[in-house]
Amino acid sequence: MAATPSPTGRVDALVVGAGPAGSTAAWRLARAGHRVLMIEEHPRVGHPVQCAGLVSRRVLDLAGAPAVVRREVRGATVFGPSLRSVDFRAQEPRAFVIDRAGLDVHLADRAAAAGVEVRTSTRFDARVADEDGGVRVRLRGPDGTAEELVPRLVVGADGVASAVARAFRLRRPVEILPAFEAEFPVSPGDPETVEVYLGRSIAPGLFGWWIPDGQGGARVGVAADADGTTARAYYERLLAALARRFGRPLRNPTALLAAGIPIGRLPKVVGRRVVLVGDAAAQVKPLSGGGIFTGMRAAELAAETAAGALADDDLSERRLDGYARAFDAELGDEFRRALYLRRVFVRLSDRELDALVDVLRSGGLGGTIVAFGDIDFPSHVARQLLRESPGLLRLLPKALGAFVAPAGAGFAAPDLEPGPLRK
Ligand SMILES: Cc1cc2nc3c(=O)[nH]c(=O)nc-3n(C[C@H](O)[C@H](O)[C@H](O)COP(=O)(O)OP(=O)(O)OC[C@H]3O[C@@H](n4cnc5c(N)ncnc54)[C@H](O)[C@@H]3O)c2cc1C
């Protein structure tokens, strides 16, 4: 189909994808006085939901959206493969179950209120050519019509399969964990506690979860390194484990979803006239697969750098790389530690995972977990536990000594074979 000229005219920044990362970047850029167009390929922002919606208070603060909270979470129960478990409970809320679609809509509305033009049913299709003063891109509208425009900057916030990353040759293989989740309108279980299920037969490579939805039901899912086995098959096994635990099966699932979670670091998240944020940049916590906080924070940092770069008309890779450096300064150590811990974790056998649960339960470590537990920075509690528990160090003899180094000493991961890679 022939391309028609853009009715939008010149925009400073084209933000591709209206998820939490895209809407945050768009909002910040518009507030800094730039003309921003944000496009979303789906007809409705926030739909389909592809998320369990468990976040820290930091997300609520970044979003300024307490209304999306459905339930406060104070506790967690971790089950080993044999369903022996350990419980942690804090006095105060430690996490929040949110209305994820509501969050996305709130963030897009906030961006629109700041002057962002938001267009749904519009897809980033291709980078056509680099031009003086901008980069020509092709968008596809609802009926497939093509439109070209020349933004000065492109922000790729288009999720795990980022077309922007591909178009700007920033895509590199990272591990993509297949995930499968369903919502159950009715479920037994403690509405203030999330449950985590470990085990090679349930979720090799990450874990399974049962998360209360705040309305009497639960979100149940797995993310697993599903080599040769589908994430759905692991999810079915998790359901069988839950049926044993609750003494009856969960019934009538709704909103089944299959999606991918990127784990790893991209060597480059910026190029000339382009920045990637959120899942498009694999800014997902390696130990949990959660990416809302990290993606939104990255978007803020990206927008801060990009706003200055637009103002100075210097959209070189070198200038935009200030964002990558800022992200690394703030979250780089946590990512390096978490990626390393994950490599250790994925090598544990079911017997070792059961032993891990036993040590956590019997070692009097509950207080440490409650004191240091932070879903955005899980390596902190891991390091403290390793310092306090010789039993844990004996169980995990894989060069974990690096973790007990003093805080602030930086972290260089000891040698260990890299985990599995997928494109
Ligand atoms: C099963 C599952 C459960 C999860 N649970 C949690 C959780 O409990 N807590 C947590 O913090 N994280 C969780 N995550 C991760 C979290 O959902 C992501 O990290 C987060 O959504 C990333 O935000 P984003 O804005 O980068 O990308 P997305 O939310 O993926 O948004 C990208 C947007 O871009 C749009 N798009 C894609 N391609 C194009 C294109 N070519 N043109 C235009 N638009 C396009 C998409 O439609 C989408 O709206 C979960 C993920 C999965 C799969």
The ligand as a Gaussian input file, in Angstrom:
#p B3LYP/6-31G(d) Opt

LIG

0 1
 C        2.764000     -13.653000      32.691000
 C        3.483000     -12.391000      33.102000
 C        3.336000     -11.899000      34.391000
 C        4.031000     -10.749000      34.786000
 N        3.851000     -10.292000      36.059000
 C        4.493000      -9.158000      36.464000
 C        4.312000      -8.652000      37.775000
 O        3.558000      -9.212000      38.585000
 N        4.982000      -7.527000      38.135000
 C        5.824000      -6.861000      37.259000
 O        6.437000      -5.858000      37.637000
 N        6.001000      -7.328000      36.002000
 C        5.357000      -8.448000      35.581000
 N        5.526000      -8.908000      34.304000
 C        6.394000      -8.150000      33.384000
 C        5.686000      -6.884000      32.929000
 O        4.420000      -7.219000      32.415000
 C        6.538000      -6.192000      31.859000
 O        7.870000      -6.082000      32.316000
 C        5.985000      -4.791000      31.560000
 O        4.713000      -4.868000      30.999000
 C        6.928000      -4.067000      30.597000
 O        6.385000      -2.813000      30.265000
 P        6.725000      -2.142000      28.865000
 O        6.014000      -0.841000      28.858000
 O        8.171000      -2.186000      28.646000
 O        6.131000      -3.135000      27.770000
 P        4.654000      -3.648000      27.555000
 O        3.847000      -3.542000      28.779000
 O        4.805000      -4.989000      26.909000
 O        4.068000      -2.613000      26.499000
 C        4.507000      -2.600000      25.165000
 C        3.380000      -2.024000      24.340000
 O        3.846000      -1.860000      23.004000
 C        2.824000      -2.240000      22.102000
 N        3.484000      -2.591000      20.844000
 C        4.246000      -3.686000      20.567000
 N        4.721000      -3.624000      19.321000
 C        4.240000      -2.473000      18.773000
 C        4.401000      -1.843000      17.510000
 N        5.146000      -2.401000      16.523000
 N        3.769000      -0.669000      17.280000
 C        3.010000      -0.098000      18.259000
 N        2.838000      -0.635000      19.491000
 C        3.459000      -1.810000      19.740000
 C        2.161000      -3.422000      22.791000
 O        0.857000      -3.624000      22.308000
 C        2.182000      -2.958000      24.264000
 O        1.020000      -2.254000      24.611000
 C        4.866000     -10.069000      33.875000
 C        5.009000     -10.542000      32.572000
 C        4.322000     -11.688000      32.177000
 C        4.481000     -12.190000      30.772000

